[in-house]
């Protein structure tokens, strides 16, 4: 059965389903509201359920769409193309809201694994602690919608904003191939050259600066932490353009035909 035209939504399961048909109730008021109000889903419709944790997709039939829950009968597991892209994290200095929403939406469509906002010295947007939880909730909604639309198998997390110093000191990233996209400087290779030397089974992190660029101290921090400096060419790009150019380069290099 072709599923590209079916409504798709994400659920959380304790593990992959192996026995079919399987009746289940999804207790999630956000999913229920989205299906009922936005997608206008009706009982009897076929839908695709995606468990982001196991990255498995299932064909199911809606039995009832309540205010806070959805009742379905899962008919079968769907075969999915394995993701051949390296795991990519975009570490991007925060930019204005409309452009940021566009960035995270399109990066999700291109297969980004995670998004790490950076509060750099020249970041225009300054978030207080009270703002962060609201922003993270909004960003997750944008990304979830983009993942559903692009038939993704997971919802990339948007992490809490960190400073450049904290990003560089993150021990969990030591085995990640970390690339700083720098618009100027002599010690840069082209991104094409850098990616041609990358092994796709190793994760990638791209660091993209704010409109005003990185400060000298931030650049020194990146250099001392082992970041590779790379260029996207002679043109000076906005932050969101540079981030998506990097993602598009990864897709071009490794996406299956």
Secondary structure as the mmCIF struct_conf table of DSSP 4:
data_model
#
loop_
_struct_conf.conf_type_id
_struct_conf.id
_struct_conf.beg_label_comp_id
_struct_conf.beg_label_asym_id
_struct_conf.beg_label_seq_id
_struct_conf.end_label_comp_id
_struct_conf.end_label_asym_id
_struct_conf.end_label_seq_id
TURN_TY1_P TURN_TY1_P1 UNK A 4 UNK A 5
BEND BEND1 UNK A 6 UNK A 6
STRN STRN1 UNK A 7 UNK A 11
BEND BEND2 UNK A 14 UNK A 15
BEND BEND3 UNK A 19 UNK A 21
STRN STRN2 UNK A 22 UNK A 27
HELX_RH_AL_P HELX_RH_AL_P1 UNK A 29 UNK A 33
HELX_RH_PI_P HELX_RH_PI_P1 UNK A 34 UNK A 38
BEND BEND4 UNK A 39 UNK A 39
TURN_TY1_P TURN_TY1_P2 UNK A 43 UNK A 44
STRN STRN3 UNK A 46 UNK A 51
TURN_TY1_P TURN_TY1_P3 UNK A 52 UNK A 55
STRN STRN4 UNK A 56 UNK A 65
BEND BEND5 UNK A 67 UNK A 68
STRN STRN5 UNK A 69 UNK A 78
HELX_LH_PP_P HELX_LH_PP_P1 UNK A 79 UNK A 79
BEND BEND6 UNK A 85 UNK A 85
HELX_LH_PP_P HELX_LH_PP_P2 UNK A 86 UNK A 87
STRN STRN6 UNK A 88 UNK A 93
HELX_RH_AL_P HELX_RH_AL_P2 UNK A 97 UNK A 109
TURN_TY1_P TURN_TY1_P4 UNK A 110 UNK A 111
BEND BEND7 UNK A 113 UNK A 113
STRN STRN7 UNK A 114 UNK A 118
TURN_TY1_P TURN_TY1_P5 UNK A 121 UNK A 122
BEND BEND8 UNK A 124 UNK A 124
HELX_RH_AL_P HELX_RH_AL_P3 UNK A 129 UNK A 149
TURN_TY1_P TURN_TY1_P6 UNK A 150 UNK A 151
BEND BEND9 UNK A 153 UNK A 154
HELX_LH_PP_P HELX_LH_PP_P3 UNK A 156 UNK A 156
STRN STRN8 UNK A 157 UNK A 162
HELX_RH_AL_P HELX_RH_AL_P4 UNK A 164 UNK A 168
TURN_TY1_P TURN_TY1_P7 UNK A 169 UNK A 169
HELX_RH_3T_P HELX_RH_3T_P1 UNK A 171 UNK A 173
TURN_TY1_P TURN_TY1_P8 UNK A 174 UNK A 175
BEND BEND10 UNK A 176 UNK A 176
STRN STRN9 UNK A 177 UNK A 181
BEND BEND11 UNK A 183 UNK A 184
BEND BEND12 UNK A 186 UNK A 187
STRN STRN10 UNK A 189 UNK A 190
HELX_RH_AL_P HELX_RH_AL_P5 UNK A 191 UNK A 196
TURN_TY1_P TURN_TY1_P9 UNK A 197 UNK A 197
TURN_TY1_P TURN_TY1_P10 UNK A 200 UNK A 201
BEND BEND13 UNK A 202 UNK A 202
STRN STRN11 UNK A 204 UNK A 208
TURN_TY1_P TURN_TY1_P11 UNK A 211 UNK A 212
HELX_RH_AL_P HELX_RH_AL_P6 UNK A 216 UNK A 224
TURN_TY1_P TURN_TY1_P12 UNK A 225 UNK A 226
HELX_LH_PP_P HELX_LH_PP_P4 UNK A 227 UNK A 227
STRN STRN12 UNK A 228 UNK A 231
BEND BEND14 UNK A 234 UNK A 235
HELX_RH_AL_P HELX_RH_AL_P7 UNK A 239 UNK A 254
#
